[in-house]
Amino acid sequence: MRHVISINANWVFSKEAQQVPAALPQDWEKVNLPHSWNAQDGQDGGNDYHRGTCYYAKTLRKAEWPCEGRYFLEIQGANSSADVYLDGKKLCHHDGGYSTWRVDLTDSLQQESLLVIAVDNAPNETVYPQMADFTFYGGLYRDVNIICVPESHFDLEYHGGPGIRVTPVVQGKNASVGMDVFVKNAKDSQTFVFTVTDREGNEIFREEGKDTAAVAEIENVHLWHGRKDPYLYTAKVELVEDGRVIDAVSARFGCRFFEIDPENGFILNGEEYPLRGVSRHQDRWGIGNALLPEHHEEDIELICEVGATTIRLAHYQHAQYFYDLCDEKGLVIWAEIPYISKHMPGGRENTISQMKELITQNYNHPSIVVWGLSNEIGIGGSDEDLLENHRILNDMCHEMDPTRLTTLAAVSMCKMDDPYLQIPDVVSYNHYFGWYGGDTSMNGPWFDKFHAMHPNLPIGCSEYGCEALNWHTSDPRQGDYTEEYQAYYHEELIKQLFTRKYMWATHVWNMFDFGADARAEGGENGQNHKGLVTFDRKYKKDSFYAYKAWLSDDPFVHITSKRYIDRVEEVTKVTVYSNQPEVELFANGVSLGKKTAEDHFFRFDVKNEGETKLLAVAGECRDESVIRKVDTFNEEYRLVEKGAILNWFDIEMPEGRLSLNDKMSDVLATLRGKLIFMGLIKKVMGGKKEKGQKGGKKMKAMGFEVGPEMMEMMGGFTVLRLFTLMGGMANMNFTKEELLKLNGKLNKIRKPKKKK
């Protein structure tokens, strides 16, 4: 009978070793799994975390395991490539850091053997990901097991799969459930017993025979219906010899059907079911990717609390335990491979193998509805090799799994008529209008334009967000990293995206702050701070509650800006979020009135005198906060960027005149501003003229065609922020003196009049 034995405990580990040891080293670091060697240096900034080959070693004692015919090593995650050695003999190599894979140890296993796993996260040109905005944590960061099975057993080697495939097809009130198993070394005398049980454990189907497939008919089927009713059945298949069960596999499954309509969005079991949710990276502060079950459980509870109906599991295969939780909770899932940012001509086979593993290992999860082909891979435009890679993946997905659709995440710079958008069944875009250029107001109209251009192609928003740390202001501005600007941004995006019924899914980037060691933004390096919740999961930012107000049915009320206590203004604005119809705000016990708000965002003006205790009341819900009148702004609330040549508040801003703190669109709306920047922008962005397809001239900037949409995005940046971000990317940084000189020139230009 099958036995799964954890071997997570009592390993030794080395970063410094140069070769596979002949005996268990006594001077290596003692570790238990899951483990990552980048748990600290992959989150502290500098883009200098250790990338290379590290070694894990452990003594295996066969006598400690049940006596069976075959012994398999199961590795559930080794990032990003790994080699397995047993007593110095290399048994296996695997590329791909996010999937399960197994190695048959049987023929090389001694009564006592030295197991060594060399794990490598060094850069290369054949294994994805290699370029992305997150840390590629190295390590054996998920469970490692020994699986003991008889000679005849359900297949453990086919792309790391579970050995059983369950395909429910709903037909009216009933369902036909196809069950297929894959077996190794089967004998003619053996039989297979197929059973299906309901959630309560009652057996509703049983069949025994020689075939490796069966079909269960379920009458009056109980449908899996997302968050509303995530009902699960269980399929089990036993391998029987001489009346004795010698191996068994099982899988939970859900019966459901869906479609994605270009006008009405996602439809589940014939009912419109808007997909409004978040993206998730799996890592944690001080832990990296080496998560325990309780970490996954906390994440799913927070995602459910915010009211999400969907998760984009970015940008790689996540732990099986998390997919199980999604099945149980009813989250609708976008699952994808790390084919991201940079198309590598030598990486095609790796995209194929990672997709085969993703589908094979996750086929039975009812929560998954789309397979993601790639993310922002067309950032610099699509060539024929990239297109062919996508066609191969798309066709393979449909061949391996005809029950689901394919998708991809394009990026703003990808033109609406790019041919690679025509390959998958549905598409989504990553847009950051209002953070990386552009204005928040551009988001909804952009999708309207795409929808008008492609009325039969379902469109969604796969990423949108902005960064926030513990900085605060009463005058939030794009790029200031304040909690107040993030709240404003998401208020605007919620209203624009959630009211467009045709959008098949929207995914906030991101549910949690995450490690990105190359980042140096917001005053805390090494992280992307776009999360609705902090990296340590301890603090829910105000934007978390903005989504909860729109998506959750659990009654609540929340006063925003609780960490922004000291305020200089005589009258301060206080925003309250709630999913209740009416909110009353009290200041030091005195009611400031009751308000209603169709958008769930309740606004109050509060006199700022001395210390004021605020109390928000919405039905039975209560929330409190405090504000305090001060004469001068509390500088602890203001980001002073470390290493910045110039901070925005150090810039002269004469009334009615332009400055570095004005948007590029305003500067370029003036003739003198255009003249100043014609040469300067080309210099910063590496701009040059290239011949277009029709013989014309096109501006190119860092590999991107600078068309009207690109110019509109650039126009949303302040001059300072554009020069800081893009100048740094082009390795053409300006001195403080140069920037101040430029600011002096802008100060002489009158601001353009705003259009009414």
C-alpha positions in Angstrom: 0.0 0.0 0.0 1.2 3.5 -0.7 2.9 5.4 2.1 4.0 9.1 2.0 6.7 9.8 4.4 7.9 13.4 5.1 11.7 13.8 5.1 11.6 17.5 5.9 13.7 17.2 9.1 17.4 17.0 9.7 19.1 18.2 6.5 22.5 19.9 6.3 23.0 22.8 3.9 25.8 24.7 2.3 26.2 27.8 0.1 29.9 27.5 -0.1 30.3 23.8 -1.2 31.7 23.4 -4.7 30.8 19.7 -5.3 28.7 16.8 -4.2 30.1 15.4 -0.9 31.0 11.7 -0.6 29.8 11.6 3.0 27.4 13.6 5.1 29.3 16.8 6.0 29.5 17.6 9.7 30.3 21.3 9.3 27.3 22.3 7.1 24.4 24.3 8.5 21.6 22.2 10.0 18.2 23.0 8.5 14.7 21.7 8.3 12.5 22.1 5.2 10.8 24.1 3.8 13.9 26.3 3.5 15.1 29.2 1.3 18.6 30.7 1.4 17.2 34.0 0.3 14.8 34.5 3.1 16.6 37.6 4.3 18.9 38.8 1.5 16.1 38.5 -1.1 14.1 41.2 0.6 16.5 43.8 1.8 17.2 45.6 -1.5 20.3 46.0 -3.6 19.5 43.2 -6.0 22.5 41.4 -4.5 20.8 38.3 -3.1 22.7 35.0 -3.5 22.1 33.3 -6.8 23.9 30.1 -7.5 24.1 26.4 -6.7 23.6 25.4 -3.0 23.6 21.9 -1.6 21.2 20.0 0.7 22.3 16.6 2.1 20.6 14.0 4.2 21.1 10.3 5.2 18.3 8.0 4.1 17.8 4.8 6.0 15.6 2.3 4.1 14.8 0.3 7.2 12.8 3.2 8.6 10.3 2.9 5.8 7.6 0.3 5.0 8.8 -2.5 2.8 7.5 -1.9 -0.7 8.6 -2.5 -4.3 9.4 1.1 -5.4 10.7 4.2 -3.6 10.2 7.6 -5.0 11.6 11.0 -3.9 9.0 13.7 -4.2 10.2 17.3 -4.4 7.3 19.8 -4.3 9.4 22.9 -5.1 13.1 23.5 -5.7 13.9 26.8 -7.3 14.8 27.0 -9.9 16.8 24.0 -11.2 18.0 20.9 -9.3 20.0 17.8 -9.6 19.5 14.7 -7.4 22.4 12.5 -6.4 22.3 9.3 -4.4 25.6 8.1 -3.1 27.3 10.3 -5.6 25.4 9.0 -8.6 23.3 11.6 -10.5 19.8 10.4 -10.9 17.8 13.3 -12.3 17.9 17.0 -13.4 14.8 19.2 -13.3 14.2 22.7 -14.6 11.4 24.8 -13.2 11.2 26.0 -9.6 7.5 25.9 -8.8 6.1 22.4 -9.6 6.2 19.0 -8.1 8.5 16.3 -9.5 9.6 12.9 -8.5 12.6 10.6 -8.9 12.7 6.8 -8.7 15.4 5.9 -6.2 14.7 2.2 -6.0 17.5 0.8 -8.1 20.3 2.9 -6.5 19.0 2.9 -2.9 21.1 1.1 -0.3 20.2 0.3 3.2 21.9 3.6 4.1 22.4 6.2 1.4 23.5 9.8 1.1 20.9 11.9 -0.7 22.2 15.2 -2.1 20.1 17.8 -3.9 21.9 20.6 -5.7 19.6 23.5 -6.2 20.5 26.3 -8.5 18.8 29.7 -8.9 21.6 31.3 -10.9 20.7 33.3 -14.1 20.5 31.4 -17.3 18.9 31.7 -20.7 16.7 28.5 -20.8 14.7 28.4 -17.5 11.9 30.9 -16.7 11.7 33.3 -14.9 14.9 35.3 -15.5 13.5 38.9 -15.6 10.7 39.9 -13.4 9.7 42.2 -10.6 10.0 39.7 -7.8 12.8 37.8 -6.0 13.7 34.3 -7.4 14.2 32.7 -3.9 16.5 29.7 -4.1 15.9 26.6 -2.0 14.0 23.4 -1.2 11.1 25.7 -0.2 8.3 23.1 -0.2 7.8 19.7 1.3 10.1 16.8 0.3 8.7 13.2 0.8 9.5 9.6 0.2 6.6 7.7 -1.5 6.7 4.0 -1.0 4.6 2.0 -3.5 4.4 -1.6 -4.7 5.7 -2.6 -8.1 2.2 -2.1 -9.6 1.2 1.4 -8.7 -0.5 4.5 -10.0 1.9 6.6 -12.0 4.1 9.0 -10.1 6.4 10.1 -12.9 4.2 11.7 -15.5 4.8 15.4 -15.1 4.5 15.1 -11.3 0.8 14.4 -11.6 -1.5 12.7 -9.1 -2.2 9.6 -11.2 -5.9 10.4 -11.5 -7.8 12.7 -13.8 -11.4 13.6 -13.1 -13.6 15.3 -15.8 -17.1 16.3 -14.7 -19.6 17.3 -17.4 -22.8 18.9 -16.3 -25.9 17.9 -18.3 -29.0 19.6 -17.1 -29.6 18.6 -13.5 -27.2 15.7 -13.7 -23.5 15.2 -14.3 -21.3 12.6 -16.0 -18.0 12.3 -14.2 -15.2 10.7 -16.2 -12.4 9.2 -14.2 -9.1 8.1 -15.7 -6.1 6.6 -13.9 -2.6 6.0 -15.1 -0.9 2.9 -13.8 2.6 1.4 -13.9 3.4 -2.3 -14.1 -0.2 -3.4 -14.0 -1.0 -7.1 -14.1 -3.8 -8.9 -15.8 -5.0 -10.3 -12.5 -5.5 -6.8 -11.0 -8.7 -4.8 -11.0 -9.7 -1.1 -10.4 -12.4 0.0 -8.0 -13.8 3.4 -8.7 -15.9 5.2 -6.1 -17.5 8.7 -5.8 -18.6 10.1 -2.4 -20.4 13.3 -1.6 -19.2 15.9 0.8 -20.7 14.0 3.7 -18.8 10.8 2.8 -21.8 8.9 1.4 -20.9 6.6 -1.5 -22.9 7.5 -4.6 -21.0 5.4 -7.2 -19.0 2.2 -7.2 -17.6 0.2 -10.1 -15.0 -2.5 -10.3 -13.3 -3.8 -13.4 -10.2 -4.1 -15.6 -10.5 -0.8 -17.3 -8.5 2.2 -16.2 -11.5 4.5 -16.8 -15.0 4.8 -15.6 -17.9 7.2 -15.8 -20.1 8.0 -12.8 -23.6 9.4 -13.4 -24.6 11.8 -10.6 -28.3 12.6 -10.5 -29.5 16.0 -9.2 -25.9 17.0 -9.0 -24.9 19.6 -6.4 -22.9 22.2 -8.3 -19.7 23.9 -7.2 -20.8 27.5 -7.3 -17.9 29.7 -6.2 -17.9 31.6 -2.9 -21.7 31.0 -2.7 -21.5 27.2 -2.5 -18.1 25.5 -3.1 -19.5 21.9 -3.0 -16.9 19.2 -3.5 -17.2 15.5 -4.3 -14.4 12.9 -4.0 -13.3 10.4 -6.6 -11.2 7.4 -5.4 -9.6 4.6 -7.3 -8.1 1.5 -5.7 -5.8 -1.0 -7.4 -6.8 -4.4 -6.1 -4.8 -7.7 -6.3 -6.2 -10.9 -4.8 -8.8 -9.0 -2.9 -6.3 -6.7 -1.3 -5.9 -3.0 -2.0 -2.3 -2.4 -3.0 -2.5 1.3 -4.1 -5.0 4.0 -4.2 -5.4 7.6 -5.4 -8.1 10.1 -4.9 -9.1 13.6 -5.9 -11.7 16.1 -4.8 -13.6 17.6 -7.7 -16.5 20.0 -8.3 -19.2 19.9 -10.9 -19.6 23.2 -12.6 -19.8 24.8 -16.0 -18.8 28.3 -17.1 -18.4 30.6 -20.0 -16.7 34.0 -20.5 -18.9 36.3 -22.5 -17.4 39.4 -24.2 -20.4 41.5 -23.1 -21.5 39.9 -19.8 -18.2 38.7 -18.3 -17.8 35.5 -16.4 -20.9 33.3 -16.2 -20.8 30.4 -13.7 -23.5 27.6 -13.9 -25.6 29.9 -16.1 -25.5 32.8 -13.7 -23.5 36.0 -14.1 -20.7 35.9 -11.5 -18.4 38.9 -11.6 -14.8 38.0 -11.1 -13.4 40.8 -8.9 -10.4 40.0 -6.9 -6.6 40.0 -6.4 -3.3 38.6 -7.4 -1.1 36.8 -5.0 2.6 36.2 -4.6 3.4 33.4 -2.2 6.3 34.9 -0.3 6.5 36.3 3.2 8.7 38.7 5.3 11.6 36.8 6.8 10.5 33.5 5.3 10.7 33.9 1.5 8.8 31.2 -0.3 9.3 28.6 2.5 5.7 28.7 3.7 3.9 26.5 6.2 0.3 25.4 6.0 -0.8 28.1 8.5 0.7 30.8 6.2 -1.5 29.6 3.3 -4.5 29.5 5.5 -4.0 33.0 6.8 -3.6 34.3 3.2 -6.9 32.6 2.0 -8.8 34.0 5.0 -7.6 37.5 4.3 -8.5 37.2 0.6 -12.0 35.9 1.6 -12.4 38.7 4.1 -11.8 41.4 1.5 -14.7 39.7 -0.5 -12.7 38.6 -3.5 -14.3 36.1 -5.9 -11.1 35.4 -7.8 -7.4 35.1 -7.5 -4.7 35.4 -10.1 -2.0 33.1 -8.8 1.0 34.9 -10.2 3.5 34.3 -11.7 4.0 30.6 -11.3 2.5 27.4 -10.0 1.6 27.8 -6.3 1.5 25.1 -3.6 -1.0 22.3 -4.0 -2.3 23.1 -0.5 -3.3 26.6 -1.7 -5.2 25.3 -4.7 -7.0 22.9 -2.3 -8.0 25.9 -0.2 -9.2 27.7 -3.2 -11.4 24.7 -4.1 -12.8 24.7 -0.5 -13.5 28.4 -0.3 -14.8 28.8 -3.8 -12.3 31.2 -5.3 -12.1 31.2 -9.1 -8.5 30.9 -10.2 -6.2 32.0 -13.0 -3.2 29.7 -12.9 -0.1 30.5 -15.0 3.5 29.6 -15.7 6.4 32.1 -15.2 6.8 32.9 -18.9 7.3 36.5 -18.1 8.8 39.8 -19.2 11.6 38.6 -21.4 11.1 36.1 -24.2 14.1 33.8 -24.4 14.5 31.9 -27.7 16.3 29.2 -25.8 13.5 28.9 -23.2 10.7 27.4 -25.4 11.1 23.8 -24.1 11.0 25.1 -20.5 7.7 26.9 -21.2 6.3 23.7 -22.6 7.5 21.5 -19.7 6.3 24.0 -17.0 2.9 24.2 -18.7 2.6 20.4 -18.9 3.3 20.2 -15.2 0.9 23.0 -14.3 -2.0 21.3 -16.2 -1.2 17.7 -15.2 -0.8 18.5 -11.5 -3.8 20.9 -11.3 -6.4 19.4 -13.7 -8.7 18.2 -11.0 -9.1 21.6 -9.2 -12.6 23.0 -9.9 -11.4 26.5 -8.9 -9.1 26.9 -11.9 -10.9 28.2 -15.0 -8.1 29.6 -17.2 -4.5 28.7 -17.9 -2.2 31.7 -18.3 0.2 31.5 -21.2 2.4 34.5 -20.3 2.8 37.8 -18.5 4.0 41.0 -20.1 6.1 38.9 -22.5 5.3 41.2 -25.4 6.6 44.3 -23.5 8.8 45.2 -26.4 6.6 43.9 -29.2 6.1 40.4 -30.5 8.3 38.6 -33.1 7.6 35.4 -34.9 9.5 33.2 -32.4 7.4 34.6 -29.5 4.2 34.1 -31.5 5.0 30.6 -32.3 5.9 29.8 -28.7 2.4 31.1 -27.7 0.6 29.1 -30.4 2.4 26.0 -29.2 1.4 26.6 -25.6 -2.2 27.5 -26.5 -2.7 24.4 -28.7 -1.2 22.2 -26.0 -3.4 23.6 -23.3 -6.5 22.9 -25.4 -5.3 19.4 -26.2 -4.4 18.5 -22.6 -7.5 20.2 -21.2 -10.4 20.9 -23.5 -12.6 22.0 -20.5 -10.8 25.3 -19.7 -9.8 28.4 -21.6 -6.5 30.1 -22.1 -5.5 33.7 -21.3 -2.5 36.0 -21.1 -1.6 39.3 -19.3 -0.5 42.0 -21.7 1.1 45.3 -20.6 0.0 48.9 -21.4 2.7 49.3 -24.1 1.4 46.4 -26.0 -0.7 47.7 -28.9 -4.3 46.8 -29.1 -3.8 45.1 -32.5 -0.7 43.1 -31.5 -1.2 39.7 -33.1 -0.3 37.8 -30.0 -3.5 39.0 -28.4 -5.4 36.9 -30.9 -3.9 33.6 -29.8 -5.6 32.9 -26.4 -9.4 32.6 -25.8 -9.5 35.7 -23.5 -7.0 38.4 -22.6 -6.3 40.8 -19.8 -4.1 43.9 -19.5 -1.8 45.1 -16.8 -2.4 48.9 -16.5 -1.0 51.4 -14.0 -2.5 54.6 -15.3 -2.4 56.9 -12.2 0.8 55.3 -10.9 3.3 54.7 -13.7 2.2 57.5 -15.8 -1.2 58.6 -17.0 -4.1 59.5 -14.8 -6.5 57.3 -12.9 -9.3 58.5 -15.2 -7.6 56.8 -18.2 -8.3 53.3 -17.1 -12.0 52.8 -17.8 -11.9 54.6 -21.2 -8.9 52.5 -22.3 -11.0 49.4 -21.8 -13.9 50.9 -23.6 -11.7 51.6 -26.6 -10.3 48.0 -26.6 -13.8 46.6 -26.2 -15.0 48.6 -29.1 -12.1 47.5 -31.2 -12.4 43.8 -30.3 -16.1 43.3 -29.4 -15.9 39.5 -29.5 -12.7 39.2 -27.4 -13.3 39.1 -23.7 -11.1 41.7 -21.9 -10.1 42.0 -18.3 -7.6 43.8 -16.1 -5.0 41.4 -14.8 -2.9 44.0 -12.8 -3.5 47.5 -11.4 -2.3 49.1 -8.3 0.0 51.6 -6.6 2.4 51.6 -3.7 1.8 52.7 -0.2 3.8 52.6 3.0 3.4 54.4 6.3 3.5 57.8 4.8 0.6 60.3 5.0 -0.7 63.5 3.6 -3.9 65.6 3.3 -2.9 66.4 -0.3 -2.2 63.0 -1.9 -0.2 63.0 -5.1 0.7 60.4 -7.7 4.0 58.9 -6.7 4.1 60.0 -3.1 3.8 56.4 -1.6 1.2 57.6 0.9 -1.6 55.4 2.2 -4.0 58.2 1.2 -3.0 58.2 -2.4 -3.3 54.5 -2.6 -6.8 54.7 -1.1 -7.7 57.4 -3.6 -6.3 55.4 -6.5 -8.3 52.3 -5.6 -11.5 54.2 -5.0 -11.2 55.6 -8.6 -10.3 52.2 -10.1 -13.1 50.4 -8.3 -15.7 52.7 -9.7 -14.3 52.5 -13.2 -13.6 48.8 -13.4 -16.4 47.3 -11.3 -19.1 49.1 -13.2 -18.0 47.8 -16.6 -20.0 44.6 -16.9 -18.1 43.3 -20.0 -14.8 43.0 -18.1 -14.4 39.3 -17.5 -12.1 39.6 -14.5 -10.2 42.3 -12.5 -7.2 41.5 -10.3 -5.6 44.0 -8.0 -1.8 44.0 -8.0 -1.3 42.9 -5.3 -3.0 41.4 -2.3 0.2 41.4 -0.2 3.4 43.4 -0.4 6.1 41.0 -1.7 9.9 40.6 -2.1 11.5 42.3 -5.1 15.1 42.7 -4.1 16.0 45.0 -7.1 13.5 47.7 -5.9 14.5 50.9 -4.2 11.3 52.7 -3.8 9.1 54.2 -1.1 11.8 54.4 1.6 12.0 50.6 2.2 14.1 48.8 -0.3 13.7 45.2 -1.5 9.9 45.1 -1.7 7.0 45.9 -3.9 4.5 47.8 -1.7 1.4 47.6 -3.9 -0.2 45.2 -1.5 -3.6 45.8 0.2 -1.9 44.1 3.2 1.7 44.5 4.4 4.4 41.9 3.7 4.1 40.4 7.3 0.2 40.3 7.0 0.0 42.4 10.1 -1.6 45.6 8.7 -4.5 46.0 6.3 -4.1 49.2 4.4 -7.1 51.5 3.9 -7.4 50.3 0.3 -8.2 46.8 1.7 -11.3 48.2 3.2 -12.3 50.0 0.1 -12.6 46.6 -1.6 -14.3 45.1 1.4 -16.9 47.8 1.1 -17.7 46.9 -2.5 -17.2 43.1 -2.3 -18.0 41.7 1.1 -21.5 41.1 2.7 -20.1 41.0 6.2 -21.2 44.3 7.9 -18.3 46.6 8.8 -17.3 50.2 9.1 -13.7 51.6 8.8 -12.3 55.1 9.3 -9.4 55.7 7.0 -6.0 57.3 7.7 -5.8 56.0 11.3 -2.0 56.3 11.3 -2.2 59.9 10.2 -2.9 61.6 13.5 -1.1 65.0 13.5 -2.7 67.4 11.0 -2.1 71.1 10.3 -5.3 72.1 8.5 -8.2 73.9 10.3 -10.7 71.6 8.7 -9.7 68.1 7.7 -11.4 65.6 5.5 -12.2 62.2 6.9 -13.3 59.3 4.7 -15.2 56.3 6.1 -15.6 53.0 4.2 -18.6 50.7 4.8 -20.9 48.3 3.1 -23.8 49.6 5.1 -26.3 52.1 3.6 -25.7 54.9 6.1 -22.8 56.1 8.3 -22.9 58.6 11.2 -19.6 60.2 12.4 -19.1 61.6 15.9 -16.3 64.0 16.9 -15.7 64.0 20.6 -19.2 62.6 21.1 -20.9 65.2 18.9 -22.6 63.9 15.7 -21.5 65.4 12.5 -24.5 64.0 10.7 -25.5 60.9 8.9 -24.5 60.3 5.3 -25.3 57.9 2.5 -22.9 57.0 -0.3 -23.7 54.9 -3.4 -20.0 54.3 -3.9 -19.6 53.1 -0.2 -17.1 56.0 0.4 -18.5 58.4 3.0 -16.9 61.9 3.2 -17.0 64.2 6.2 -15.4 67.6 7.0 -14.1 67.7 10.6 -13.0 70.7 12.5 -9.4 70.1 13.6 -9.1 71.5 17.1 -6.9 70.0 19.8 -7.4 66.3 20.0 -10.5 64.8 18.4 -11.7 61.3 19.0 -13.7 60.1 16.0 -16.4 57.4 16.1 -18.0 56.0 13.0 -21.3 54.2 13.4 -23.0 52.1 10.7 -25.8 49.9 12.0 -24.3 47.7 14.7 -20.7 48.4 13.5 -18.3 50.8 15.2 -14.8 52.1 14.4 -12.7 54.7 16.2 -9.7 56.9 15.4 -7.9 60.0 16.7 -6.7 63.2 15.0 -4.7 66.0 16.6 -4.2 69.7 15.5 -0.5 70.7 15.1 1.1 73.9 13.8 3.7 72.3 11.6 3.6 69.2 9.4 5.0 66.1 11.1 7.9 65.2 9.0 7.7 61.6 10.1 4.7 61.3 7.8 6.7 62.4 4.7 8.9 60.2 2.6 12.4 61.5 2.2 13.8 59.1 -0.4 17.2 57.8 0.6 19.8 58.6 -2.0 17.4 60.7 -4.0 19.0 63.6 -5.8 16.0 65.8 -5.2 12.8 65.3 -3.2 9.6 66.9 -4.5 9.1 69.2 -1.5 12.6 70.8 -2.1 11.5 72.3 -5.4 10.5 75.9 -5.9 6.8 76.1 -7.0 5.8 79.7 -7.7 2.1 80.3 -7.9 0.8 79.9 -11.4 4.1 78.8 -12.8 5.4 75.4 -13.9 7.9 73.3 -12.0 9.4 69.8 -11.9 6.4 68.8 -9.8 4.0 69.5 -12.7 2.9 66.8 -15.1 4.6 66.4 -18.4 1.3 66.8 -20.2 1.0 70.3 -18.7 4.6 71.2 -19.6 4.2 69.9 -23.1 0.9 71.9 -23.5 3.0 75.1 -23.7 5.2 76.0 -26.6 8.2 76.9 -24.4 7.8 73.7 -22.5 7.9 71.7 -25.7 11.0 73.4 -26.9 12.8 72.7 -23.6 12.0 69.0 -23.7 12.3 68.2 -27.4 16.0 67.4 -27.1 16.0 66.5 -23.4 13.4 63.7 -23.6 15.2 62.0 -26.5 18.5 62.1 -24.5 16.9 60.6 -21.3 15.0 57.9 -23.0 17.5 57.1 -25.7 15.0 58.3 -28.3 15.9 57.8 -31.9 14.1 57.8 -35.3 13.5 54.5 -37.0 11.8 53.7 -40.2 8.3 52.5 -39.8 6.7 49.7 -41.7 5.3 52.1 -44.3 8.5 54.0 -44.7 7.6 56.7 -42.2 9.6 57.7 -39.1 8.7 56.5 -35.6 10.1 57.5 -32.3 11.6 54.6 -30.3 12.3 54.8 -26.6 14.0 52.0 -24.8 12.7 49.5 -27.3 9.1 50.8 -27.3 7.3 52.7 -30.0 6.3 56.1 -28.7 2.8 56.4 -30.1 -0.1 58.4 -28.8 -0.9 55.9 -26.0 2.7 55.9 -24.8 2.8 59.7 -24.9 -0.4 59.8 -22.9 1.1 57.6 -20.2 4.2 59.7 -20.1 2.1 62.8 -19.7 0.8 61.6 -16.4 4.2 61.6 -14.8 5.5 64.7 -13.0 8.7 65.9 -14.7 10.7 64.9 -11.6 9.3 61.4 -11.4 9.7 60.7 -15.1 13.3 61.8 -15.0 13.9 59.8 -11.9 12.4 56.5 -13.1 13.2 56.7 -16.8 16.5 58.4 -16.4 17.7 55.7 -14.1 16.5 53.0 -16.4 18.4 54.6 -19.3 21.5 55.0 -17.0 21.5 58.8 -17.6 21.0 60.3 -14.2 20.9 64.0 -13.7 22.6 66.0 -10.9 20.8 68.1 -8.4 22.2 71.2 -10.0 20.9 70.2 -13.5 17.4 69.5 -12.2 17.3 72.7 -10.3 18.4 74.6 -13.4 15.7 72.9 -15.4 13.2 73.8 -12.6 14.3 77.5 -12.9 13.5 77.4 -16.6 10.1 75.9 -15.9 9.4 78.5 -13.2 9.4 81.2 -16.0 6.5 79.5 -17.9 2.9 80.1 -17.0 0.8 77.0 -16.3 -1.7 76.3 -19.1 -5.3 77.1 -18.4 -7.3 74.1 -17.4 -10.1 73.2 -19.8 -13.5 73.5 -18.4 
